């Protein structure tokens, strides 16, 4: 912190909180990604409304530097199988370091989460990290400088890492690709999710996804009267059928 006070151009900073050491790059967008997830209320406000079966399995799509998963850990939640997916190659290095430094069970994956229509890999504009970057606004034009990352579907992630078991918490923040992965996901997969937290980025497409989730028994969690972020996107949290049964038994 002293470096940030004395030299505002300092990029990489290590923050320490409750025994965790977390690398944040202020030269890019980590401060509004990793750090904001940990100290802010955007996701944390939903935790009091969750009856989690510990150890909690976590799937974090659009993980940035690992802020969401580290927030759960710092809130005293015991984590089980934890998989964090980040598209940006440079941000991924910070994600992998933060998870390896602070958690034993978390796995970092460098991939773009989308449906199968994009093929096995995707070419993106080079970037050191930006929380607003996704496959639609970062796709490289033919012949321009690019970095190639593999793609992966929600079904592939589930089959490979959760193997038919439940997902305690799934958080999705993937800059408009949330619609295609939820539209293409099977009912069998989605009903394995206890709690679902989604940042929606296109208000014209959100109602159809809300209708699908409602048809599968998901119930929106109300945590105050504000869902809209500072830039106009919406964050919704949902309780699945298994989580509803758990809440009713307490």
ROZAPA-14349 format. One record per residue: x negated, y, z of N, C-alpha, C in turn. Coordinates in steps of 0.1 Angstrom, whole numbers, padded with zeros to 4 digits, always signed. Layout:
XYZXYZXYZ;...
end
This chain:
-0008-0012+0000+0000+0000+0000-0009+0013+0000;-0020+0012+0007-0029+0024+0007-0033+0028-0007;-0036+0018-0015-0040+0021-0029-0029+0028-0036;-0016+0025-0034-0005+0031-0041-0004+0046-0036;-0007+0048-0023-0006+0062-0018-0017+0071-0023;-0029+0065-0024-0041+0073-0028-0043+0074-0043;-0038+0064-0050-0040+0063-0064-0027+0058-0071;-0019+0066-0076-0006+0062-0081-0007+0055-0094;-0019+0054-0100-0022+0047-0112-0025+0032-0109;-0026+0028-0097-0029+0014-0093-0018+0005-0099;-0023-0005-0106-0013-0015-0111-0010-0026-0102;-0019-0036-0101-0017-0048-0093-0019-0044-0078;-0009-0048-0071-0008-0046-0056-0004-0059-0050;-0010-0063-0039-0005-0074-0031+0003-0069-0019;+0015-0073-0019+0024-0070-0007+0024-0082+0002;+0025-0079+0015+0025-0089+0025+0038-0088+0033;+0045-0099+0035+0058-0098+0042+0060-0111+0049;+0061-0112+0062+0064-0124+0069+0056-0136+0065;+0043-0134+0064+0034-0144+0060+0032-0147+0045;+0040-0141+0037+0039-0142+0022+0030-0131+0017;+0023-0135+0006+0015-0126-0001+0020-0126-0016;+0024-0114-0021+0031-0113-0033+0025-0103-0042;+0020-0108-0054+0014-0099-0064+0025-0091-0072;+0024-0078-0072+0033-0070-0080+0025-0061-0089;+0029-0060-0102+0022-0051-0111+0030-0039-0113;+0026-0027-0107+0033-0015-0109+0030-0008-0122;+0021-0014-0130+0018-0009-0143+0029-0013-0153;+0037-0023-0150+0048-0027-0158+0061-0025-0150;+0069-0036-0150+0082-0034-0144+0085-0043-0132;+0074-0048-0126+0076-0057-0114+0083-0050-0103;+0081-0037-0101+0087-0030-0090+0102-0031-0090;+0108-0031-0102+0122-0032-0103+0127-0046-0105;+0117-0055-0105+0120-0069-0107+0117-0077-0094;+0104-0081-0093+0100-0089-0081+0103-0082-0068;+0098-0070-0067+0099-0063-0054+0114-0059-0051;+0121-0055-0061+0135-0051-0058+0143-0063-0054;+0140-0075-0060+0148-0087-0055+0146-0090-0041;+0133-0087-0036+0130-0091-0022+0136-0081-0012;+0134-0068-0015+0138-0058-0005+0152-0052-0008;+0157-0054-0020+0170-0048-0024+0182-0057-0020;+0194-0052-0023+0206-0058-0019+0214-0065-0030;+0209-0064-0043+0216-0068-0054+0220-0083-0053;+0211-0091-0049+0214-0106-0047+0215-0109-0032;+0208-0103-0024+0208-0107-0010+0221-0105-0003;+0229-0096-0008+0242-0093-0002+0252-0105-0003;+0249-0114-0012+0258-0126-0013+0255-0137-0004;+0243-0137+0002+0239-0148+0010+0248-0151+0022;+0253-0140+0029+0262-0143+0041+0275-0151+0037;+0278-0151+0024+0290-0157+0019+0288-0171+0014;+0276-0176+0015+0272-0189+0010+0270-0199+0021;+0276-0211+0020+0273-0222+0029+0264-0232+0022;+0251-0230+0024+0242-0238+0016+0238-0251+0023;+0238-0261+0015+0234-0274+0020+0218-0275+0019;+0211-0274+0030+0197-0274+0029+0191-0288+0029;+0179-0290+0023+0172-0280+0015+0179-0277+0002;+0178-0264-0002+0186-0259-0013+0178-0261-0026;+0184-0267-0036+0178-0268-0049+0181-0255-0057;+0171-0249-0063+0173-0236-0069+0168-0236-0084;+0176-0230-0093+0172-0228-0107+0173-0213-0109;+0162-0207-0112+0161-0192-0114+0157-0190-0129;+0167-0185-0137+0165-0182-0151+0162-0167-0153;+0151-0163-0158+0147-0149-0158+0141-0146-0145;+0130-0153-0141+0125-0153-0127+0116-0141-0125;+0111-0134-0135+0102-0123-0134+0090-0128-0125;+0086-0121-0115+0075-0125-0106+0079-0134-0095;+0091-0140-0095+0096-0149-0084+0103-0142-0073;+0108-0130-0075+0114-0122-0064+0126-0129-0058;+0135-0135-0067+0147-0141-0061+0144-0153-0052;+0135-0162-0057+0132-0174-0049+0125-0170-0037;+0115-0160-0037+0108-0156-0025+0118-0149-0016;+0128-0142-0021+0138-0136-0012+0145-0147-0004;+0149-0158-0011+0156-0168-0004+0147-0174+0007;+0134-0176+0004+0124-0181+0014+0123-0172+0025;+0121-0159+0023+0120-0149+0033+0132-0147+0042;+0143-0151+0037+0156-0151+0044+0158-0163+0053;+0147-0172+0053+0148-0184+0062+0155-0195+0056;+0158-0195+0043+0165-0206+0036+0155-0217+0032;+0157-0229+0036+0148-0240+0033+0151-0245+0019;+0140-0244+0011+0141-0247-0003+0137-0262-0006;+0145-0268-0015+0142-0281-0021+0136-0280-0034;+0141-0288-0044+0136-0287-0058+0139-0272-0063;+0129-0265-0067+0130-0252-0072+0123-0250-0085;+0130-0245-0095+0125-0243-0108+0128-0229-0113;+0117-0222-0116+0118-0208-0120+0113-0206-0135;+0121-0200-0143+0118-0199-0157+0116-0185-0161;+0104-0182-0167+0102-0168-0172+0096-0168-0186;+0102-0160-0194+0099-0159-0209+0086-0152-0212;+0083-0141-0205+0071-0133-0208+0059-0140-0203;+0049-0142-0212+0037-0150-0208+0029-0143-0197;+0028-0129-0198+0020-0122-0188+0027-0122-0174;+0040-0119-0174+0048-0120-0162+0047-0134-0156;+0047-0144-0165+0047-0158-0160+0035-0160-0152;+0023-0154-0155+0011-0157-0147+0013-0152-0133;+0020-0141-0131+0022-0136-0118+0033-0144-0111;+0043-0149-0118+0052-0158-0112+0046-0171-0107;+0037-0177-0115+0031-0189-0111+0022-0187-0099;+0015-0176-0099+0006-0173-0087+0014-0171-0075;+0025-0163-0076+0033-0160-0064+0040-0173-0058;+0044-0182-0067+0050-0194-0062+0040-0203-0056;+0028-0205-0063+0018-0214-0058+0012-0209-0044;+0012-0196-0043+0006-0190-0030+0015-0192-0018;+0028-0191-0021+0038-0191-0010+0047-0203-0008;+0048-0211-0018+0058-0222-0017+0052-0235-0022;+0055-0246-0016+0050-0259-0019+0058-0266-0030;+0071-0263-0031+0080-0271-0039+0084-0265-0052;+0080-0252-0054+0085-0245-0066+0077-0247-0078;+0084-0248-0090+0077-0250-0103+0080-0238-0112;+0069-0233-0118+0071-0222-0128+0070-0227-0142;+0079-0222-0151+0080-0227-0165+0080-0215-0174;+0071-0214-0183+0071-0204-0193+0079-0208-0206;+0091-0203-0207+0099-0206-0218+0111-0196-0219;+0117-0196-0231+0129-0187-0233+0141-0196-0232;+0150-0193-0223+0162-0201-0221+0173-0196-0231;+0178-0205-0239+0188-0201-0249+0195-0214-0253;+0204-0213-0263+0210-0225-0269+0201-0231-0279;+0205-0242-0285+0196-0249-0294+0195-0243-0308;+0203-0233-0311+0203-0227-0324+0190-0220-0328;+0182-0217-0317+0169-0209-0320+0157-0217-0324;+0159-0230-0323+0148-0239-0327+0139-0241-0315;+0128-0248-0317+0119-0252-0305+0110-0241-0300;+0109-0230-0307+0100-0219-0302+0105-0206-0308;+0101-0195-0302+0105-0182-0307+0093-0172-0306;+0092-0164-0316+0081-0154-0317+0087-0141-0311;+0079-0135-0301+0083-0123-0294+0073-0112-0296;+0077-0100-0294+0067-0089-0294+0058-0090-0282;+0045-0088-0283+0037-0088-0271+0041-0078-0261;+0040-0082-0248+0044-0073-0237+0038-0077-0224;+0034-0068-0216+0028-0071-0203+0039-0074-0193;+0051-0072-0196+0062-0074-0187+0072-0063-0186;+0085-0067-0187+0096-0057-0187+0108-0065-0183;+0115-0060-0173+0126-0068-0168+0138-0067-0178;+0138-0058-0187+0149-0057-0196+0146-0064-0209;+0135-0072-0210+0131-0079-0222+0138-0092-0223;+0143-0095-0235+0150-0108-0238+0148-0112-0252;+0153-0123-0256+0151-0129-0269+0157-0120-0280;+0167-0111-0277+0173-0103-0287+0166-0090-0289;+0161-0084-0279+0155-0071-0281+0139-0072-0281;+0134-0084-0280+0119-0086-0280+0115-0095-0292;+0124-0099-0300+0120-0108-0311+0111-0101-0321;+0100-0107-0325+0091-0101-0334+0095-0102-0348;+0093-0091-0356+0095-0091-0370+0085-0100-0377;+0089-0106-0388+0079-0114-0396+0067-0106-0400;+0055-0111-0397+0042-0104-0401+0037-0095-0390;+0045-0092-0380+0041-0083-0370+0034-0091-0358;+0025-0084-0350+0019-0091-0339+0030-0098-0330;+0027-0110-0326+0037-0117-0318+0030-0127-0309;+0038-0132-0299+0034-0143-0291+0045-0153-0292;+0042-0166-0292+0051-0176-0294+0054-0184-0280;+0066-0185-0277+0070-0193-0265+0080-0204-0268;+0079-0215-0261+0089-0225-0264+0103-0221-0259;+0113-0227-0265+0127-0225-0260+0131-0237-0252;+0141-0235-0244+0146-0246-0236+0161-0243-0233;+0169-0253-0234+0184-0251-0231+0186-0254-0216;+0198-0250-0212+0202-0252-0198+0203-0267-0196;+0208-0274-0205+0210-0289-0204+0196-0296-0203;+0186-0291-0211+0173-0297-0210+0167-0295-0196;+0169-0283-0191+0163-0280-0177+0170-0289-0167;+0183-0290-0168+0190-0298-0158+0186-0313-0159;+0185-0318-0171+0182-0333-0173+0167-0335-0168;+0158-0326-0171+0144-0328-0168+0141-0326-0154;+0147-0317-0147+0142-0313-0134+0152-0316-0123;+0165-0318-0126+0175-0320-0116+0181-0334-0117;+0181-0340-0129+0183-0354-0131+0197-0359-0125;+0207-0351-0127+0220-0355-0123+0224-0351-0109;+0215-0345-0102+0218-0340-0088+0224-0326-0088;+0228-0321-0077+0234-0308-0076+0223-0297-0077;+0228-0285-0082+0219-0273-0081+0226-0264-0070;+0219-0262-0060+0225-0254-0049+0228-0239-0053;+0218-0233-0059+0219-0219-0064+0213-0218-0078;+0220-0213-0087+0215-0209-0100+0217-0194-0103;+0205-0188-0105+0206-0173-0108+0202-0171-0122;+0209-0163-0129+0207-0161-0144+0206-0146-0146;+0194-0142-0152+0193-0128-0156+0184-0129-0169;+0190-0131-0180+0182-0134-0192+0187-0125-0204;+0191-0113-0201+0193-0102-0211+0201-0106-0223;+0213-0110-0221+0223-0113-0231+0223-0128-0236;+0213-0135-0233+0213-0149-0236+0221-0157-0226;+0226-0151-0216+0235-0158-0206+0247-0163-0212;+0253-0156-0222+0265-0160-0228+0264-0173-0236;+0253-0174-0244+0252-0186-0252+0249-0198-0244;+0241-0197-0233+0238-0209-0225+0250-0213-0217;+0258-0204-0213+0270-0208-0205+0281-0213-0215;+0282-0207-0227+0292-0212-0236+0288-0227-0241;+0275-0229-0243+0271-0242-0248+0270-0253-0237;+0270-0249-0224+0268-0258-0213+0280-0267-0212;+0278-0280-0208+0289-0289-0206+0296-0286-0193;+0308-0290-0192+0316-0289-0180+0309-0297-0169;+0304-0309-0172+0297-0318-0163+0285-0311-0156;+0278-0304-0164+0266-0297-0159+0270-0285-0150;+0279-0277-0155+0283-0265-0147+0289-0268-0134;+0297-0279-0133+0303-0283-0121+0293-0289-0111;+0281-0291-0115+0270-0295-0105+0264-0283-0098;+0268-0271-0102+0263-0259-0095+0271-0254-0084;+0266-0253-0072+0273-0249-0060+0276-0234-0061;+0265-0226-0063+0266-0212-0063+0259-0207-0076;+0266-0197-0083+0261-0192-0095+0261-0177-0094;+0249-0171-0097+0247-0157-0097+0243-0152-0111;+0250-0143-0117+0248-0140-0131+0247-0124-0132;+0237-0120-0139+0237-0106-0144+0242-0105-0158;+0254-0099-0160+0260-0098-0174+0255-0085-0181;+0252-0087-0194+0247-0075-0201+0255-0071-0213;+0267-0076-0215+0275-0072-0226+0290-0074-0222;+0296-0063-0219+0309-0063-0213+0320-0068-0223;+0317-0068-0236+0327-0074-0245+0327-0089-0245;+0316-0095-0240+0315-0110-0240+0318-0116-0226;+0318-0107-0216+0319-0112-0202+0333-0119-0199;+0344-0113-0204+0357-0119-0200+0358-0133-0204;+0353-0137-0216+0354-0151-0220+0347-0161-0211;+0335-0156-0206+0327-0165-0197+0334-0165-0183;+0340-0154-0179+0347-0154-0166+0359-0164-0167;+0366-0164-0178+0377-0173-0180+0372-0188-0180;+0361-0191-0186+0356-0205-0186+0352-0209-0172;+0345-0200-0165+0341-0204-0151+0354-0206-0142;+0364-0198-0144+0376-0199-0136+0383-0212-0139;+0383-0216-0152+0389-0229-0156+0382-0241-0150;+0369-0239-0146+0361-0250-0140+0361-0249-0125;+0370-0240-0119+0371-0240-0105+0362-0230-0098;+0354-0223-0105+0346-0213-0098+0354-0201-0093;+0350-0196-0082+0357-0185-0075+0347-0174-0073;+0351-0161-0077+0341-0150-0076+0340-0147-0061;+0328-0144-0057+0325-0139-0043+0326-0124-0043;+0334-0119-0033+0334-0105-0032+0325-0101-0020;+0315-0092-0024+0306-0087-0014+0305-0072-0015;+0315-0065-0011+0315-0051-0013+0322-0048-0026;+0324-0035-0029+0331-0031-0041+0323-0027-0053;+0310-0030-0052+0301-0026-0064+0294-0039-0070;+0297-0041-0083+0290-0051-0090+0280-0045-0100;+0282-0032-0104+0275-0026-0114+0261-0022-0110;+0251-0025-0118+0237-0021-0115+0235-0006-0119;+0223-0001-0116+0220+0013-0119+0220+0015-0134;+0218+0005-0142+0218+0007-0157+0231+0003-0163;+0241-0001-0155+0254-0004-0161+0257-0018-0163;+0248-0027-0160+0251-0041-0161+0259-0046-0149;+0264-0058-0149+0272-0063-0138+0266-0076-0132;+0266-0077-0119+0261-0089-0112+0273-0095-0106;+0276-0108-0109+0287-0116-0103+0281-0128-0096;+0287-0131-0085+0284-0144-0078+0296-0152-0077;+0295-0166-0079+0306-0175-0079+0303-0187-0070;+0314-0192-0064+0313-0204-0055+0320-0215-0063;+0312-0226-0065+0317-0237-0072+0326-0246-0063;+0331-0257-0069+0341-0265-0061+0334-0272-0049;+0322-0277-0051+0315-0284-0039+0313-0274-0028;+0309-0262-0032+0306-0252-0022+0319-0247-0015;+0330-0247-0022+0343-0243-0016+0347-0254-0006;+0345-0266-0009+0348-0277+0000+0340-0276+0013;+0327-0272+0011+0318-0271+0022+0322-0259+0031;+0326-0248+0025+0331-0236+0033+0343-0239+0040;+0352-0247+0034+0365-0250+0041+0363-0259+0053;+0353-0267+0053+0350-0276+0064+0344-0269+0076;+0339-0257+0074+0333-0250+0085+0342-0241+0093;
end
